[in-house]
Amino acid sequence: MIVIPVKEGENVERALKRFKRKFEKTGVIKELRSRQAFEKPSVIRRAEIKKAIYIQSLQREDD
């Protein structure tokens, strides 16, 4: 359960924004969407490799 302490005098929109950010980090929505349809393990592995290659190329550009 996500708990967001709201400080006195704090704007409700700001607290809601903090809640949304915390909720996004949990990955619940991402997992829910991935479970809507079956994805073969080979496809998942291929996507992970593709993502790793992309991240590695970004890191090389920084160096």
C-alpha positions, 0 to 999 in steps of 0.5 A, spaced: 500 500 500 502 506 498 502 512 503 503 519 501 503 523 507 500 530 506 504 536 509 500 541 512 498 547 507 501 542 501 497 543 495 493 537 493 495 537 486 502 536 488 501 530 493 497 527 487 503 528 483 507 525 488 502 519 489 502 518 481 510 518 481 510 513 486 505 508 483 509 509 477 515 506 480 511 500 483 510 497 475 503 495 477 500 498 470 506 495 466 505 488 469 497 489 468 498 491 461 503 485 459 499 480 462 493 482 458 496 478 452 500 472 452 507 473 449 512 468 448 518 467 452 523 468 446 519 475 444 520 477 451 528 475 451 529 478 444 525 485 447 530 485 453 536 484 448 534 490 444 533 494 450 540 492 452 543 494 446 540 501 445 542 502 453 549 500 451 549 505 445 547 511 449 552 509 454 557 509 449 555 516 446 556 519 453 563 516 453 
